[in-house]
Amino acid sequence: MTEHQSTPVSGVQSQPTAFTHHIYFDGDIVDVINYREEVSILRDASPLDTVFVHIETDGGSLSTAKHIISNMKQCQAHLITEVNGICA
């Protein structure tokens, strides 16, 4: 090899490009302040992410449910919902 030739470099570098999230709504839906993390995931998820929303609730606060649903509609990730057992 001459002075002006570079040494070939090989290797592999991997980076995560997407995340899978699971959100569980089980039990009564209460004040929206209790769902900051769940709403944050829905807001911040990228189009490459997948968010599974697992629902098993008898009901609760309508205004909180509307807030969560609004964020689900705006979520950029692939959103998969699953209703288990009772859902009111």
TORTI-406630 format. One record per residue: residue number from 1; chain; x, y, z of N, C-alpha, C, O in turn. Coordinates in Angstrom, 3 decimals. Example, Ala and Ser with C-alpha at 12.3 -4.5 7.8 and 13.67 -1.06 7.14 Angstrom:
# TORTI-406630
   nr  kette    n_east   n_north      n_up   ca_east  ca_north     ca_up    c_east   c_north      c_up    o_east   o_north      o_up
    1      A    13.190    -5.690     7.800    12.300    -4.500     7.800    13.200    -3.300     7.800    14.236    -3.319     8.465
    2      A    12.850    -2.250     7.080    13.670    -1.060     7.140    12.900     0.030     7.870    13.409     1.138     8.039
# end
This chain:
# TORTI-406630
   nr  kette    n_east   n_north      n_up   ca_east  ca_north     ca_up    c_east   c_north      c_up    o_east   o_north      o_up
    1      A     0.831    -1.162     0.000     0.000     0.000     0.000     0.892     1.246     0.000     1.889     1.297     0.719
    2      A     0.540     2.225    -0.786     1.323     3.457    -0.835     0.846     4.419     0.233    -0.165     4.185     0.895
    3      A     1.579     5.492     0.388     1.226     6.488     1.403    -0.161     7.076     1.199    -0.823     7.448     2.168
    4      A    -0.606     7.164    -0.031    -1.848     7.869    -0.344    -3.073     6.961    -0.363    -4.184     7.451    -0.567
    5      A    -2.914     5.686    -0.162    -4.067     4.777    -0.137    -4.567     4.638     1.300    -3.783     4.589     2.247
    6      A    -5.856     4.578     1.434    -6.415     4.408     2.772    -6.711     2.942     3.035    -6.898     2.151     2.111
    7      A    -6.748     2.602     4.296    -7.057     1.237     4.692    -8.560     1.038     4.603    -9.322     1.857     5.118
    8      A    -9.005    -0.048     3.951   -10.444    -0.292     3.862   -11.037    -0.517     5.257   -10.429    -1.156     6.115
    9      A   -12.223     0.020     5.453   -12.909    -0.122     6.728   -14.213    -0.871     6.477   -14.945    -0.561     5.537
   10      A   -14.492    -1.845     7.312   -15.764    -2.555     7.202   -16.373    -2.667     8.588   -15.685    -2.492     9.593
   11      A   -17.641    -2.955     8.635   -18.330    -3.090     9.912   -19.801    -2.846     9.742   -20.281    -2.505     8.660
   12      A   -20.487    -3.024    10.802   -21.938    -2.845    10.803   -22.295    -1.935    11.968   -21.769    -2.080    13.071
   13      A   -23.187    -1.005    11.710   -23.709    -0.145    12.764   -25.223    -0.201    12.691   -25.802     0.021    11.628
   14      A   -25.865    -0.493    13.805   -27.321    -0.587    13.841   -27.880     0.452    14.799   -27.312     0.716    15.859
   15      A   -29.010     1.036    14.402   -29.707     1.981    15.255   -31.192     1.660    15.202   -31.723     1.332    14.141
   16      A   -31.859     1.754    16.339   -33.311     1.528    16.287   -33.981     2.649    15.493   -33.672     3.826    15.679
   17      A   -34.885     2.273    14.625   -35.586     3.277    13.823   -37.046     3.397    14.230   -37.742     4.321    13.808
   18      A   -37.506     2.460    15.051   -38.905     2.482    15.450   -39.050     1.848    16.825   -38.204     1.065    17.260
   19      A   -40.127     2.197    17.493   -40.416     1.650    18.807   -41.806     1.038    18.805   -42.670     1.440    18.025
   20      A   -42.018     0.069    19.675   -43.334    -0.512    19.903   -43.743    -0.154    21.318   -43.013    -0.429    22.270
   21      A   -44.910     0.458    21.457   -45.428     0.883    22.761   -46.707     0.107    23.059   -47.468    -0.224    22.150
   22      A   -46.933    -0.178    24.327   -48.182    -0.795    24.783   -48.781     0.117    25.844   -48.132     0.422    26.845
   23      A   -50.006     0.547    25.629   -50.730     1.388    26.577   -51.930     0.585    27.068   -52.674     0.009    26.275
   24      A   -52.104     0.557    28.387   -53.196    -0.211    28.988   -54.168     0.726    29.698   -53.779     1.497    30.576
   25      A   -55.432     0.647    29.305   -56.498     1.349    30.002   -57.371     0.267    30.644   -58.273    -0.280    30.009
   26      A   -57.086    -0.026    31.906   -57.869    -1.027    32.625   -58.323    -0.410    33.938   -57.534     0.188    34.670
   27      A   -59.563    -0.563    34.208   -60.159     0.110    35.357   -60.872     1.367    34.895   -60.856     1.713    33.713
   28      A   -61.493     2.036    35.839   -62.236     3.251    35.505   -61.311     4.336    34.959   -60.187     4.506    35.430
   29      A   -61.802     5.062    33.962   -61.075     6.210    33.419   -61.322     7.380    34.367   -62.464     7.771    34.607
   30      A   -60.240     7.927    34.899   -60.346     8.998    35.893   -59.797    10.295    35.311   -59.720    10.439    34.091
   31      A   -59.419    11.232    36.159   -58.946    12.540    35.725   -57.784    12.442    34.743   -56.907    11.591    34.889
   32      A   -57.786    13.307    33.757   -56.797    13.289    32.679   -55.355    13.390    33.191   -54.434    12.910    32.531
   33      A   -55.154    13.997    34.338   -53.811    14.154    34.888   -53.142    12.794    35.150   -51.917    12.700    35.217
   34      A   -53.948    11.766    35.294   -53.421    10.419    35.548   -52.914     9.724    34.285   -52.391     8.612    34.366
   35      A   -53.059    10.352    33.127   -52.700     9.704    31.865   -51.652    10.494    31.082   -51.602    10.420    29.854
   36      A   -50.824    11.241    31.788   -49.806    12.065    31.115   -48.856    11.228    30.262   -48.569    11.588    29.120
   37      A   -48.368    10.119    30.806   -47.417     9.286    30.072   -48.062     8.672    28.832   -47.458     8.644    27.760
   38      A   -49.284     8.183    28.981   -49.984     7.572    27.848   -50.220     8.590    26.735   -49.975     8.299    25.564
   39      A   -50.693     9.775    27.097   -50.948    10.830    26.113   -49.640    11.280    25.470   -49.602    11.564    24.273
   40      A   -48.585    11.345    26.246   -47.275    11.727    25.714   -46.795    10.734    24.657   -46.247    11.133    23.629
   41      A   -46.999     9.464    24.906   -46.619     8.447    23.913   -47.415     8.656    22.634   -46.850     8.617    21.541
   42      A   -48.712     8.877    22.757   -49.554     9.086    21.577   -49.126    10.330    20.797   -49.133    10.323    19.566
   43      A   -48.760    11.383    21.500   -48.347    12.630    20.841   -46.981    12.519    20.177   -46.768    13.053    19.089
   44      A   -46.055    11.820    20.839   -44.658    11.824    20.403   -44.270    10.674    19.488   -43.183    10.693    18.909
   45      A   -45.120     9.687    19.346   -44.774     8.529    18.521   -44.581     8.954    17.063   -45.313     9.796    16.542
   46      A   -43.591     8.358    16.429   -43.282     8.698    15.036   -44.079     7.808    14.084   -44.659     6.811    14.514
   47      A   -44.116     8.152    12.811   -44.815     7.316    11.828   -44.223     5.908    11.707   -44.884     5.002    11.200
   48      A   -42.988     5.718    12.166   -42.364     4.397    12.116   -42.718     3.536    13.325   -42.489     2.327    13.307
   49      A   -43.272     4.140    14.371   -43.597     3.429    15.603   -44.929     2.687    15.485   -45.736     2.950    14.594
   50      A   -45.127     1.754    16.412   -46.401     1.057    16.556   -46.856     1.236    17.993   -46.082     1.037    18.930
   51      A   -48.117     1.614    18.162   -48.685     1.777    19.497   -49.882     0.832    19.619   -50.847     0.928    18.861
   52      A   -49.799    -0.075    20.581   -50.908    -0.960    20.908   -51.660    -0.340    22.082   -51.055    -0.021    23.106
   53      A   -52.968    -0.168    21.942   -53.797     0.359    23.022   -54.726    -0.768    23.464   -55.590    -1.208    22.706
   54      A   -54.538    -1.228    24.699   -55.323    -2.313    25.283   -56.381    -1.683    26.191   -56.050    -0.940    27.115
   55      A   -57.646    -1.981    25.924   -58.748    -1.338    26.647   -59.587    -2.396    27.363   -60.067    -3.352    26.753
   56      A   -59.749    -2.202    28.658   -60.672    -3.022    29.450   -61.157    -2.149    30.598   -60.517    -2.081    31.647
   57      A   -62.280    -1.485    30.398   -62.776    -0.530    31.382   -64.300    -0.502    31.387   -64.947    -0.671    30.354
   58      A   -64.847    -0.288    32.563   -66.299    -0.139    32.700   -66.751     1.273    32.353   -67.952     1.531    32.286
   59      A   -65.820     2.187    32.133   -66.176     3.562    31.813   -65.436     4.529    32.719   -64.343     4.241    33.207
   60      A   -66.055     5.682    32.931   -65.444     6.689    33.788   -65.658     8.077    33.222   -66.737     8.396    32.722
   61      A   -64.620     8.902    33.303   -64.702    10.306    32.903   -64.810    10.455    31.384   -63.900    10.082    30.644
   62      A   -65.930    11.005    30.938   -66.141    11.221    29.510   -65.153    12.244    28.953   -64.637    12.060    27.851
   63      A   -64.884    13.313    29.692   -63.962    14.337    29.187   -62.541    13.778    29.039   -61.836    14.129    28.093
   64      A   -62.121    12.917    29.962   -60.801    12.288    29.840   -60.776    11.353    28.642   -59.811    11.348    27.878
   65      A   -61.820    10.570    28.475   -61.885     9.649    27.332   -61.820    10.418    26.017   -61.138     9.993    25.085
   66      A   -62.525    11.548    25.934   -62.492    12.360    24.716   -61.092    12.915    24.463   -60.652    12.994    23.316
   67      A   -60.398    13.298    25.523   -59.027    13.807    25.400   -58.097    12.698    24.869   -57.283    12.943    23.978
   68      A   -58.221    11.504    25.411   -57.393    10.377    24.966   -57.704    10.034    23.513   -56.789     9.828    22.716
   69      A   -58.980     9.971    23.164   -59.384     9.653    21.793   -58.872    10.704    20.809   -58.433    10.363    19.711
   70      A   -58.925    11.966    21.194   -58.403    13.040    20.346   -56.917    12.820    20.046   -56.469    12.996    18.913
   71      A   -56.167    12.435    21.072   -54.744    12.175    20.873   -54.504    10.910    20.066   -53.526    10.831    19.323
   72      A   -55.376     9.925    20.198   -55.268     8.722    19.376   -55.479     9.073    17.901   -54.769     8.565    17.033
   73      A   -56.447     9.934    17.623   -56.723    10.340    16.239   -55.555    11.106    15.620   -55.318    11.017    14.415
   74      A   -54.830    11.856    16.443   -53.702    12.647    15.944   -52.381    11.874    15.944   -51.381    12.357    15.412
   75      A   -52.372    10.700    16.527   -51.154     9.897    16.632   -50.626     9.540    15.246   -51.377     9.069    14.391
   76      A   -49.346     9.763    15.030   -48.731     9.485    13.731   -48.300     8.027    13.578   -48.044     7.569    12.465
   77      A   -48.219     7.307    14.680   -47.774     5.911    14.648   -48.877     5.005    14.109   -50.038     5.400    13.998
   78      A   -48.480     3.786    13.779   -49.453     2.753    13.446   -50.141     2.395    14.758   -49.482     1.936    15.691
   79      A   -51.451     2.598    14.845   -52.197     2.434    16.089   -53.069     1.192    16.003   -53.867     1.040    15.078
   80      A   -52.908     0.315    16.968   -53.695    -0.915    17.032   -54.416    -0.932    18.369   -53.778    -0.856    19.420
   81      A   -55.744    -1.032    18.339   -56.515    -1.077    19.571   -57.074    -2.471    19.779   -57.406    -3.180    18.829
   82      A   -57.170    -2.840    21.027   -57.694    -4.153    21.401   -58.595    -3.980    22.603   -58.180    -3.440    23.628
   83      A   -59.833    -4.439    22.477   -60.781    -4.363    23.584   -60.889    -5.762    24.185   -61.175    -6.731    23.482
   84      A   -60.659    -5.853    25.486   -60.734    -7.121    26.203   -61.841    -7.046    27.241   -61.998    -6.022    27.907
   85      A   -62.596    -8.099    27.383   -63.609    -8.149    28.436   -64.643    -7.065    28.270   -65.237    -6.905    27.204
   86      A   -64.850    -6.319    29.345   -65.877    -5.277    29.382   -65.306    -3.961    28.895   -64.189    -3.590    29.255
   87      A   -66.062    -3.266    28.087   -65.683    -1.917    27.667   -66.962    -1.123    27.519   -67.816    -1.436    26.689
   88      A   -67.081    -0.082    28.344   -68.293     0.737    28.301   -68.022     2.053    27.637   -68.927     2.878    27.509
# end
